[in-house]
Amino acid sequence: MTLRAGAGKAVVELPSSLFPVDGFTTVHDPLHVRVLLLDDSTTRVCITVIEQTTHQRARRYGTRG
């Protein structure tokens, strides 16, 4: 069995029409998305991580995150 793997990273481009969002009016630091792909010819798994500006759970439940 051969396991193939790949990884990547890209900047998330936010359109100016999206602002203001969560109190931000411009992009201060670029947000990134990272991907890890594993494939053994039978099963393919993709793990994706997306940076975000806020933690929605903290806002929804009134906790501090």
Backbone torsions as a table, in degrees:
resi	resn	phi	psi	omega
1	MET	NA	136.2	178.4
2	THR	-110.4	130.2	176.5
3	LEU	-104.6	123.1	175.7
4	ARG	-106.1	144.1	-179.2
5	ALA	-139.0	148.1	176.0
6	GLY	-147.4	152.9	-179.9
7	ALA	-141.7	153.8	178.9
8	GLY	-156.8	163.2	179.5
9	LYS	-144.6	138.9	178.9
10	ALA	-145.5	153.9	176.0
11	VAL	-81.0	136.7	175.8
12	VAL	-87.1	115.9	179.9
13	GLU	-87.2	119.2	179.0
14	LEU	-100.4	124.9	178.8
15	PRO	-68.6	147.0	-178.6
16	SER	-61.9	-24.7	179.0
17	SER	-67.9	-14.8	-179.9
18	LEU	-77.2	-25.2	-175.8
19	PHE	-82.0	151.7	-2.1
20	PRO	-76.7	146.6	176.0
21	VAL	-134.4	127.8	179.7
22	ASP	50.8	35.6	178.1
23	GLY	86.2	-5.5	179.1
24	PHE	-92.7	139.7	178.8
25	THR	-108.8	-15.3	176.4
26	THR	-146.5	173.0	175.4
27	VAL	-83.0	119.6	178.2
28	HIS	-89.1	-53.2	175.5
29	ASP	-125.9	137.2	-178.8
30	PRO	-63.6	141.9	174.5
31	LEU	-91.9	147.2	-177.6
32	HIS	-123.8	156.9	169.2
33	VAL	-120.3	137.1	178.7
34	ARG	-123.8	143.0	-176.1
35	VAL	-133.9	137.8	171.6
36	LEU	-123.8	124.7	-179.0
37	LEU	-118.8	127.6	177.4
38	LEU	-121.0	135.8	-176.6
39	ASP	-145.5	124.8	177.1
40	ASP	-113.3	21.9	-178.5
41	SER	75.3	-10.6	175.5
42	THR	-112.3	-43.2	-177.4
43	THR	-128.8	138.3	176.2
44	ARG	-120.1	130.2	-179.7
45	VAL	-125.1	134.4	177.6
46	CYS	-124.7	125.1	176.1
47	ILE	-110.3	125.3	-176.9
48	THR	-122.2	134.4	176.9
49	VAL	-123.4	125.6	179.9
50	ILE	-119.1	124.1	175.9
51	GLU	-69.4	147.5	178.3
52	GLN	-138.7	163.8	-175.7
53	THR	-87.8	-26.5	-178.4
54	THR	-138.4	167.4	177.7
55	HIS	-108.8	106.4	-174.5
56	GLN	-60.8	-34.3	-179.3
57	ARG	-60.9	-40.8	179.9
58	ALA	-60.7	-40.3	-179.9
59	ARG	-72.3	-41.2	-174.9
60	ARG	-67.4	-39.9	-174.8
61	TYR	-102.4	3.7	176.7
62	GLY	73.6	16.7	177.3
63	THR	-97.0	168.0	177.0
64	ARG	-104.2	130.1	-176.2
65	GLY	-111.1	NA	NA
